[in-house]
Amino acid sequence: MNRLPSLRADFAASLVVFLVAVPLCVGVAVASGVPAELGLITGIVGGLLTGLLPGSSLQVSGPAAGLTVLVYEAVQAYGLGALGAIVLAAGALQLLMGALRLGRWFRAISVAVVQGMLAGIGLVLIAGQLYTLTDAKAPGDGLANLAGLPRLAWETARDGGAATAFAVGAGTIAVLVLWPRWRRAARVLPAPLAAVLLATAAVFVLELPVARVEVSGLLAAVQPPSLADIGRLTEPLVLGTVLSFTLIASAESLFSAAAVDRLHDGPKTDYDKELMAQGAGNAVCGVLGALPMTAVIVRSAANVQAGGRTKASRVLHGVWILLFAAAFPAALGVVPVAALAGVLVHAGWKLIPLRELRPLWREHRGEALVLLVTAVAIVTVNMFEGVLIGLLLAVAKTAWDTSQVQLEIEVPDGDAPIRVRAVGNATFLRLPKLLDQLAELPPGREVELDLSALRHLDHACATALHSWSQQRRRVRPEAALAS
């Protein structure tokens, strides 16, 4: 009897998560350039399989807007058939990392890099979906899409059909922004579903000439990877895509888990087990040829806020998606594509940490710079290289911050030697400033250089100081041997 209240709460929460998940699953699939049903399949696997596995108790998994850009690029470059092989390989790597207990190490990734990654994804996602918002085709990658926006605006203003689609998408975004303020209605119907339903009703009643979602059926959408597709995993570019999928999906899932843990008082996440749960889900999604999955903070937060108490809520939400996809597949065929684009434009905007950027710039300017550079690199280059650039910059910033060295200089009266004591960490990053300070010492006087207080002295500094000491002709023995 004690479990009955929890079961009731989980049942109610699962319905809320289901209503939030369906439009997002379909929207992510359409934006990724794959059949809409593949997004639902990933949502089903995220509920029925990943939802059952240990790791996080209330976190909900499914297709995420954060991987949309990467999936779209992979499908365009290698074809839909190769997507399953890439997702399968990424899932296998996640399982391996979880078994090696590497999940906890994702907490060591700079928060600025993660925020920059999400901001870059958000910008690229918005730039691409603005074209879909007008039933137009995006010209290419993130930079090309941004450059083409003025022309898109001009063509939309001149084309009645494009303007109509844009009105549908803009109306969807308006509902997404305004609906949560109507708290009574928002408790009954989540904003994403309300926005899509209202847009669909408007298009149907007014008979607007806009593109609708193409439907092929759940079973027809399943396309397991062939042996030829799996063989492409040996190609360097495909392997790089696998690594991108693995690292970005894992980081997004585990950072989401940390955020969800702060929302409830129940059992906290075991990061290694959660990584293995995500890996098992992605492996199955790969076998089915579906989209990759991550833990999704929007659905997870909805689960907690709706009163979910155990993993039963996320498992049941997968059951409801399965029943919906099996019983009402034709319902997707009346949904306007522009409405789904509006949902994703709104989701992309929420990925950009505008509120956090201003205080971060005031208090930690270096971290803000890492965030901005990562975002810009993702937009101008690509996802994988952009994240690598951000990580390298974060490491360089940390090295610079920790490489602090001070010279305590005492110049006594008369001809007594000048005493110089170095304190801190002497690395090549601070060598120019260090040598400049030593060069300013009064010439012609003996110098005693004491390096015993240094916590670290790298080879570059040791060599430079030894050369300088030979020029000054007198150095204390312990200074020459200090390290």
Salt bridges, closest charged atoms under 4 A:
GLU155 OE2 - ARG151 NE 2.93
GLU235 OE2 - ARG232 NE 3.14
ASP261 OD1 - HIS264 NE2 3.66
ASP272 OD2 - ARG101 NH2 3.83
ASP272 OD2 - ARG104 NH2 3.06
GLU367 OE2 - LYS397 NZ 3.11
ASP401 OD2 - LYS397 NZ 2.66
GLU408 OE1 - ARG421 NH1 3.26
GLU410 OE2 - ARG419 NH2 2.71
GLU446 OE1 - ARG474 NH1 2.46
ASP450 OD2 - ARG476 NH1 3.72
GLU478 OE2 - ARG476 NH2 1.93
